[in-house]
Amino acid sequence: MKINTSYPYPVLYMNNDDYVRSAFRTDIAIHEAFGEVKIHVQYNLENEVMERLIEKERSVYLIHVECAQTSFRNVYRTTKNELEVSIPTKKLRGKIDIHSFVIANERIEGYTNPSLNEWFQGIALTFEKGNILAIGDAIETTLYEENLEMLDLPSIAKVTKSLKNEFMEVELNSDIITISLPAYEYSQYAMNAKSNLKDTILATVILPSLVYVFTKLNDNQEDLEEYTWYQVLDKIFADNNHRIEDVGSDSLSALKAAQMVLRKPLKASFEEIEKRNRMED
């Protein structure tokens, strides 16, 4: 993304002298975790007039995120000096550009600022909605393809049919987690697991099974560490800057951990149901 830095009105920017005794700096941090790109932005604005405009929501802080390879482009606004953004990793690939601004949130007439360079003093300025008031820092980062093989849960879990049980059961004491379903439930699972209801099936069958698995980790962790499924999950957590040892603690409940590994399955399930309902209307 190429940013225009030449405007017919004054803009607070580190590379020009439209303002004096003023600054706009932006600290941008980015990391990946469990299928999401997390962007944390800290805005540092040193200009009282602009700060008051933001407090009154007449202007806002903004970041622009763009990925040329996937054609993803979006803006995120706030009136706070911090901003947290989460974007599904599947929407981004390769080079990512992130730029920060202060923009007018409405038409601003009669703008004056004692920190303007003397060239602009005595001139009442007007900003249209969307005009850039300040340009902050920008970063360029590159996202690499995930190792999806390690996230392929079917490689560490299998669903089987039980002819004797009335309820779903989960067996942990082998290299692969075995999820046993009663006959009818299994037939429905087998019929729909690869259909346009696959995310709903994931939330219905795999999510509660994984919650059960995580509730058992602290009971006999040493015995479970030898199994392949444990080692794969351990690597998944390590690759995403978490420790499997923390699962089941106050900081990372079994329920939250399961949802993280499965990449927010409830949201995906409800989006799938919503899409299906729209098709039927």
KEKE-3310 file (N, C-alpha, C; in steps of 0.2 Angstrom, whole numbers, plus 5000, padded with zeros to 4 digits):
npx = (5004:5003:5006:5000:5008:5007:4997:4984:4982:4987:4995:4999:5014:5029:5038:5036:5035:5023:5017:5022:5031:5024:5018:5015:5015:5016:5015:5016:5012:5013:5007:5004:4992:4984:4977:4973:4978:4985:4984:4991:4989:4997:4993:5001:4999:5004:4997:4986:4974:4970:4969:4958:4948:4947:4943:4930:4925:4925:4935:4946:4957:4965:4969:4975:4974:4982:4983:4990:4991:4980:4970:4964:4958:4956:4949:4951:4944:4946:4943:4950:4967:4973:4972:4965:4965:4959:4962:4957:4969:4968:4963:4974:4990:5007:5015:5011:5004:5003:4996:4995:4984:4976:4960:4947:4931:4920:4913:4924:4924:4931:4944:4957:4974:4986:4998:5001:5012:5018:5015:5002:4995:4981:4973:4957:4953:4945:4940:4935:4924:4934:4945:4963:4971:4983:4998:5004:5016:5021:5021:5028:5025:5028:5019:5020:5016:5006:5010:5000:4999:5002:4991:4981:4968:4962:4972:4976:4965:4950:4934:4922:4910:4899:4892:4886:4886:4876:4879:4891:4908:4925:4941:4957:4969:4979:4989:4981:4967:4951:4935:4919:4904:4886:4876:4866:4870:4882:4880:4874:4884:4894:4888:4887:4899:4908:4900:4891:4889:4899:4907:4898:4896:4909:4909:4899:4903:4918:4922:4917:4923:4937:4937:4934:4946:4956:4952:4957:4971:4978:4976:4983:4996:5009:5008:5001:5009:5017:5010:5005:4995:4996:5008:5007:4997:5004:5014:5007:5002:5014:5019:5010:5014:5010:5008:5005:5004:4998:4985:4968:4970:4968:4971:4970:4957:4950:4939:4941:4954:4951:4943:4952:4961:4953:4950:4939:4926:4913:4908:4911:4902:4889:4890:4889:4877:4869:4872:4866:4853:4850:4851:4839:4829)
npy = (4994:5010:5026:5042:5057:5070:5083:5095:5102:5105:5092:5081:5074:5064:5067:5079:5097:5103:5105:5111:5107:5095:5078:5062:5046:5028:5012:4996:4980:4963:4946:4928:4917:4902:4901:4914:4931:4943:4959:4972:4989:5004:5020:5036:5052:5068:5082:5094:5099:5090:5079:5083:5083:5070:5065:5070:5062:5067:5066:5051:5038:5027:5011:5004:4989:4979:4966:4961:4948:4941:4950:4956:4969:4981:4993:4999:5007:5018:5027:5026:5025:5013:4998:4983:4970:4956:4945:4932:4920:4913:4923:4931:4931:4930:4945:4958:4974:4987:5002:5018:5031:5047:5052:5063:5061:5067:5081:5095:5111:5127:5125:5127:5128:5130:5124:5123:5126:5142:5146:5142:5148:5159:5155:5148:5132:5118:5102:5087:5073:5059:5064:5065:5068:5066:5056:5041:5029:5015:4997:4983:4966:4949:4934:4917:4901:4890:4875:4864:4851:4847:4852:4844:4837:4824:4816:4813:4809:4798:4794:4782:4769:4763:4749:4746:4756:4770:4783:4796:4792:4794:4788:4789:4782:4778:4780:4787:4797:4790:4792:4787:4784:4781:4770:4777:4790:4790:4786:4798:4806:4801:4803:4817:4823:4828:4836:4852:4855:4853:4861:4862:4849:4847:4856:4849:4836:4835:4846:4844:4832:4835:4845:4836:4828:4838:4841:4830:4830:4835:4826:4814:4817:4813:4799:4801:4808:4800:4797:4799:4808:4817:4823:4829:4839:4846:4851:4860:4869:4874:4880:4890:4899:4895:4885:4867:4863:4872:4871:4869:4876:4891:4901:4896:4888:4871:4872:4884:4881:4871:4877:4886:4878:4872:4883:4893:4886:4887:4899:4897:4887:4893:4902:4894:4888:4900:4903:4893:4894:4906:4902:4894:4902)
npz = (5000:4995:5003:5002:5005:5003:5004:5002:5013:5031:5038:5052:5053:5054:5044:5039:5041:5045:5058:5074:5089:5091:5090:5083:5086:5084:5091:5085:5086:5081:5081:5078:5083:5086:5073:5071:5067:5078:5081:5090:5094:5100:5103:5102:5104:5103:5104:5109:5103:5093:5101:5109:5099:5096:5109:5109:5099:5086:5078:5074:5079:5068:5060:5045:5036:5025:5013:4999:4993:4996:4994:5004:5013:5025:5038:5054:5068:5082:5097:5108:5116:5113:5104:5099:5088:5079:5066:5056:5051:5039:5030:5027:5019:5016:5012:5023:5025:5037:5042:5051:5057:5061:5058:5051:5059:5056:5047:5049:5053:5053:5059:5069:5076:5088:5087:5074:5060:5056:5043:5041:5051:5057:5047:5044:5044:5035:5037:5028:5031:5034:5030:5032:5047:5054:5052:5057:5062:5052:5048:5040:5037:5036:5033:5036:5028:5038:5047:5043:5044:5057:5064:5060:5066:5064:5063:5076:5082:5082:5076:5081:5080:5092:5098:5110:5119:5126:5126:5121:5122:5127:5124:5131:5132:5122:5107:5099:5101:5105:5100:5104:5097:5100:5089:5081:5082:5077:5064:5059:5061:5052:5040:5039:5041:5032:5025:5021:5034:5042:5051:5061:5065:5070:5081:5089:5091:5092:5099:5113:5116:5116:5126:5137:5136:5140:5153:5159:5159:5170:5180:5177:5170:5168:5164:5152:5143:5135:5124:5107:5103:5114:5112:5100:5103:5113:5105:5097:5106:5110:5099:5097:5107:5120:5135:5137:5149:5157:5154:5160:5171:5181:5173:5160:5155:5152:5143:5136:5131:5122:5113:5107:5101:5091:5084:5087:5086:5089:5084:5070:5068:5070:5060:5049:5051:5050:5037:5030:5033:5027:5014:5013:5014)
capx = (5000:5007:5003:5001:5011:5007:4990:4983:4980:4992:4995:5004:5018:5036:5042:5035:5035:5016:5016:5028:5029:5018:5021:5011:5019:5011:5018:5012:5014:5009:5009:4999:4990:4978:4973:4972:4983:4983:4987:4990:4992:4997:4994:5004:4998:5006:4994:4980:4968:4968:4967:4951:4944:4946:4939:4923:4923:4925:4941:4947:4963:4963:4974:4973:4977:4981:4987:4990:4991:4973:4966:4961:4959:4951:4951:4949:4944:4945:4944:4955:4974:4975:4967:4966:4962:4960:4960:4958:4975:4966:4962:4980:4996:5013:5016:5005:5005:4999:4997:4991:4982:4971:4956:4941:4926:4914:4916:4926:4925:4935:4949:4964:4978:4992:5004:5002:5017:5016:5012:4995:4992:4977:4968:4952:4953:4940:4942:4929:4924:4938:4952:4969:4974:4989:5000:5008:5020:5018:5025:5027:5027:5027:5016:5021:5011:5006:5011:4994:4999:5002:4985:4976:4966:4960:4978:4977:4958:4946:4927:4920:4903:4899:4886:4883:4885:4870:4882:4897:4913:4931:4946:4964:4975:4983:4992:4975:4961:4945:4928:4914:4897:4881:4875:4862:4874:4888:4878:4873:4891:4897:4884:4887:4905:4911:4895:4891:4888:4905:4909:4893:4898:4915:4907:4895:4907:4925:4923:4916:4928:4943:4936:4935:4953:4959:4950:4960:4978:4981:4976:4989:5000:5015:5006:4998:5014:5020:5005:5006:4990:4998:5014:5005:4994:5009:5018:5002:5002:5021:5020:5006:5016:5006:5010:5000:5004:4993:4978:4965:4972:4963:4973:4968:4952:4949:4934:4944:4959:4948:4940:4957:4964:4948:4949:4933:4922:4906:4907:4911:4896:4884:4890:4887:4869:4866:4872:4861:4846:4849:4849:4833:4824)
capy = (5000:5017:5031:5049:5061:5077:5085:5102:5105:5103:5085:5080:5069:5065:5069:5086:5102:5107:5106:5111:5105:5090:5071:5056:5039:5022:5006:4991:4973:4958:4939:4923:4912:4898:4903:4921:4936:4947:4966:4977:4996:5009:5027:5041:5058:5074:5088:5095:5101:5084:5075:5085:5081:5062:5064:5072:5058:5071:5062:5044:5034:5022:5007:5001:4983:4976:4960:4960:4942:4938:4955:4958:4976:4983:4998:4998:5014:5018:5034:5025:5025:5007:4995:4976:4968:4949:4943:4925:4919:4911:4929:4934:4927:4934:4952:4962:4981:4991:5010:5021:5038:5050:5055:5066:5057:5071:5087:5099:5118:5132:5121:5131:5124:5134:5121:5124:5130:5149:5146:5140:5152:5164:5152:5143:5126:5113:5095:5083:5067:5054:5067:5063:5074:5064:5050:5038:5024:5009:4991:4978:4960:4943:4928:4911:4896:4886:4868:4862:4844:4846:4854:4839:4833:4817:4812:4811:4807:4795:4793:4775:4767:4759:4745:4745:4762:4775:4790:4796:4790:4796:4784:4792:4778:4775:4785:4791:4798:4787:4795:4782:4786:4777:4769:4782:4797:4788:4786:4804:4809:4799:4806:4824:4825:4831:4840:4859:4855:4850:4865:4861:4843:4848:4859:4845:4830:4835:4850:4842:4827:4839:4847:4830:4827:4843:4840:4824:4831:4836:4820:4809:4820:4809:4793:4803:4811:4795:4796:4803:4814:4822:4826:4834:4844:4849:4856:4865:4874:4878:4884:4896:4903:4893:4878:4863:4862:4877:4869:4866:4881:4897:4905:4893:4883:4866:4874:4889:4878:4867:4882:4889:4873:4871:4889:4896:4881:4889:4904:4894:4883:4897:4905:4889:4888:4906:4903:4887:4897:4911:4898:4891:4908)
capz = (5000:4995:5006:4999:5010:5000:5005:5001:5020:5035:5041:5057:5050:5056:5038:5036:5046:5045:5065:5078:5096:5091:5087:5082:5085:5084:5092:5082:5088:5078:5082:5076:5088:5085:5067:5071:5068:5083:5080:5096:5093:5105:5099:5106:5101:5107:5101:5113:5099:5090:5107:5111:5094:5097:5115:5107:5093:5080:5074:5077:5077:5063:5056:5038:5036:5018:5011:4992:4990:4997:4992:5010:5015:5030:5042:5061:5071:5089:5101:5114:5114:5112:5099:5098:5082:5077:5059:5054:5047:5032:5026:5026:5017:5013:5015:5026:5027:5042:5042:5056:5055:5064:5052:5053:5059:5053:5044:5054:5050:5057:5063:5071:5081:5090:5085:5067:5057:5055:5036:5042:5056:5054:5042:5047:5039:5035:5035:5027:5034:5031:5028:5036:5051:5056:5049:5061:5060:5048:5048:5035:5040:5031:5037:5032:5029:5044:5046:5044:5046:5065:5066:5057:5072:5063:5064:5083:5085:5077:5078:5080:5082:5098:5098:5117:5123:5124:5126:5119:5127:5125:5127:5130:5134:5116:5103:5096:5105:5102:5102:5102:5097:5099:5082:5077:5082:5072:5057:5057:5060:5046:5034:5038:5044:5026:5021:5023:5041:5045:5057:5066:5068:5074:5088:5092:5093:5093:5105:5120:5117:5117:5133:5141:5136:5143:5160:5162:5159:5177:5184:5176:5165:5166:5160:5145:5139:5130:5118:5101:5103:5119:5110:5095:5106:5116:5100:5095:5111:5110:5092:5098:5113:5126:5138:5138:5157:5159:5152:5166:5177:5181:5167:5153:5156:5147:5138:5132:5127:5117:5108:5104:5097:5086:5080:5088:5083:5090:5079:5064:5068:5070:5054:5045:5052:5047:5029:5028:5034:5021:5008:5013:5014)
cpx = (5004:5003:5005:5003:5010:4999:4990:4981:4986:4990:5001:5008:5025:5040:5040:5035:5029:5015:5022:5026:5024:5022:5015:5015:5014:5016:5014:5015:5010:5011:5003:4998:4984:4974:4971:4978:4981:4987:4986:4993:4991:4998:4997:5004:5000:5003:4987:4974:4966:4966:4960:4946:4942:4942:4931:4921:4922:4930:4942:4954:4960:4969:4971:4977:4976:4985:4985:4988:4984:4968:4962:4963:4954:4954:4948:4950:4943:4946:4949:4962:4977:4969:4970:4962:4964:4957:4961:4964:4973:4965:4968:4986:5001:5014:5010:5007:5000:5001:4993:4990:4977:4967:4950:4935:4919:4917:4918:4928:4928:4940:4955:4967:4985:4998:5006:5008:5014:5013:5004:4991:4987:4972:4964:4951:4947:4942:4935:4930:4929:4945:4957:4971:4981:4991:5005:5013:5017:5023:5023:5029:5025:5024:5017:5016:5011:5007:5005:4994:4999:4995:4979:4974:4964:4966:4979:4970:4954:4939:4925:4913:4903:4892:4882:4882:4879:4873:4889:4902:4920:4937:4953:4970:4978:4985:4987:4969:4955:4939:4923:4907:4892:4879:4872:4867:4879:4886:4877:4880:4894:4894:4886:4894:4909:4906:4896:4889:4894:4908:4904:4894:4904:4913:4903:4898:4914:4926:4922:4921:4935:4943:4937:4943:4957:4958:4954:4968:4981:4981:4981:4993:5006:5013:5004:5004:5017:5016:5006:5002:4993:5004:5012:5002:4999:5013:5013:5002:5008:5021:5015:5007:5012:5009:5004:4999:4999:4986:4974:4966:4967:4965:4971:4963:4952:4945:4937:4950:4956:4946:4946:4960:4960:4947:4942:4927:4914:4904:4907:4904:4890:4884:4888:4880:4866:4866:4867:4854:4844:4847:4842:4827:4822)
cpy = (5006:5022:5038:5053:5068:5079:5093:5106:5102:5096:5084:5074:5070:5067:5075:5091:5106:5109:5107:5109:5099:5083:5066:5050:5034:5016:5000:4984:4968:4951:4935:4919:4908:4900:4910:4926:4942:4954:4970:4984:5000:5016:5032:5048:5064:5081:5089:5096:5094:5079:5076:5083:5073:5061:5065:5067:5061:5069:5056:5042:5028:5018:5005:4995:4980:4971:4959:4953:4939:4944:4957:4965:4978:4989:4997:5005:5013:5026:5033:5025:5018:5003:4988:4973:4960:4948:4936:4924:4917:4917:4933:4929:4931:4940:4956:4969:4984:4998:5013:5028:5040:5053:5058:5061:5060:5077:5092:5106:5122:5129:5126:5127:5128:5131:5120:5128:5137:5150:5146:5144:5158:5161:5147:5138:5122:5107:5091:5077:5062:5057:5065:5069:5072:5057:5047:5033:5018:5003:4987:4971:4954:4937:4922:4906:4892:4879:4865:4854:4843:4848:4849:4835:4826:4813:4809:4809:4803:4794:4786:4774:4762:4755:4744:4751:4767:4782:4790:4795:4792:4792:4788:4788:4774:4781:4790:4791:4795:4790:4790:4785:4781:4776:4774:4788:4796:4789:4793:4808:4807:4802:4813:4827:4829:4835:4848:4860:4853:4854:4863:4854:4843:4851:4854:4839:4831:4840:4847:4836:4830:4842:4842:4828:4831:4843:4835:4825:4832:4830:4815:4811:4815:4803:4795:4806:4807:4795:4801:4809:4819:4826:4831:4840:4849:4854:4861:4871:4878:4882:4890:4900:4901:4886:4874:4861:4867:4876:4866:4871:4887:4901:4903:4887:4877:4868:4879:4886:4874:4871:4885:4884:4872:4877:4892:4892:4884:4894:4902:4890:4887:4901:4900:4888:4894:4906:4898:4890:4902:4907:4895:4896:4910)
cpz = (5000:4998:5003:5005:5008:5000:5004:5008:5025:5038:5046:5055:5052:5050:5035:5042:5047:5053:5068:5085:5096:5088:5087:5081:5087:5085:5089:5083:5084:5079:5080:5082:5086:5079:5067:5071:5073:5082:5086:5094:5099:5102:5105:5103:5106:5103:5104:5109:5096:5096:5109:5106:5094:5103:5113:5101:5087:5075:5078:5075:5072:5061:5050:5037:5028:5017:5003:4989:4991:4995:4998:5012:5020:5035:5049:5065:5079:5092:5107:5111:5113:5108:5098:5092:5081:5070:5058:5049:5040:5027:5024:5024:5014:5016:5017:5028:5032:5043:5047:5055:5061:5058:5055:5053:5057:5050:5050:5051:5055:5061:5063:5076:5082:5088:5078:5065:5055:5048:5037:5047:5053:5049:5045:5042:5040:5033:5034:5030:5030:5029:5034:5040:5053:5053:5054:5058:5056:5049:5042:5038:5035:5035:5032:5033:5035:5042:5048:5046:5054:5067:5063:5063:5070:5063:5071:5086:5079:5080:5076:5082:5087:5098:5105:5121:5121:5124:5123:5124:5123:5128:5125:5130:5128:5112:5100:5100:5101:5104:5099:5103:5097:5091:5078:5076:5077:5065:5054:5056:5053:5039:5033:5040:5038:5022:5023:5030:5045:5051:5063:5069:5072:5081:5092:5095:5095:5099:5112:5121:5119:5124:5138:5142:5140:5151:5163:5162:5166:5181:5183:5170:5163:5162:5153:5141:5134:5124:5113:5101:5108:5116:5104:5098:5110:5111:5098:5099:5111:5104:5093:5105:5120:5129:5139:5146:5160:5158:5159:5172:5176:5175:5160:5155:5151:5142:5134:5128:5121:5111:5104:5099:5090:5082:5081:5084:5083:5085:5072:5063:5067:5063:5048:5045:5049:5039:5027:5028:5029:5015:5007:5013:5007)
residu = (MET:LYS:ILE:ASN:THR:SER:TYR:PRO:TYR:PRO:VAL:LEU:TYR:MET:ASN:ASN:ASP:ASP:TYR:VAL:ARG:SER:ALA:PHE:ARG:THR:ASP:ILE:ALA:ILE:HIS:GLU:ALA:PHE:GLY:GLU:VAL:LYS:ILE:HIS:VAL:GLN:TYR:ASN:LEU:GLU:ASN:GLU:VAL:MET:GLU:ARG:LEU:ILE:GLU:LYS:GLU:ARG:SER:VAL:TYR:LEU:ILE:HIS:VAL:GLU:CYS:ALA:GLN:THR:SER:PHE:ARG:ASN:VAL:TYR:ARG:THR:THR:LYS:ASN:GLU:LEU:GLU:VAL:SER:ILE:PRO:THR:LYS:LYS:LEU:ARG:GLY:LYS:ILE:ASP:ILE:HIS:SER:PHE:VAL:ILE:ALA:ASN:GLU:ARG:ILE:GLU:GLY:TYR:THR:ASN:PRO:SER:LEU:ASN:GLU:TRP:PHE:GLN:GLY:ILE:ALA:LEU:THR:PHE:GLU:LYS:GLY:ASN:ILE:LEU:ALA:ILE:GLY:ASP:ALA:ILE:GLU:THR:THR:LEU:TYR:GLU:GLU:ASN:LEU:GLU:MET:LEU:ASP:LEU:PRO:SER:ILE:ALA:LYS:VAL:THR:LYS:SER:LEU:LYS:ASN:GLU:PHE:MET:GLU:VAL:GLU:LEU:ASN:SER:ASP:ILE:ILE:THR:ILE:SER:LEU:PRO:ALA:TYR:GLU:TYR:SER:GLN:TYR:ALA:MET:ASN:ALA:LYS:SER:ASN:LEU:LYS:ASP:THR:ILE:LEU:ALA:THR:VAL:ILE:LEU:PRO:SER:LEU:VAL:TYR:VAL:PHE:THR:LYS:LEU:ASN:ASP:ASN:GLN:GLU:ASP:LEU:GLU:GLU:TYR:THR:TRP:TYR:GLN:VAL:LEU:ASP:LYS:ILE:PHE:ALA:ASP:ASN:ASN:HIS:ARG:ILE:GLU:ASP:VAL:GLY:SER:ASP:SER:LEU:SER:ALA:LEU:LYS:ALA:ALA:GLN:MET:VAL:LEU:ARG:LYS:PRO:LEU:LYS:ALA:SER:PHE:GLU:GLU:ILE:GLU:LYS:ARG:ASN:ARG:MET:GLU:ASP)
# end
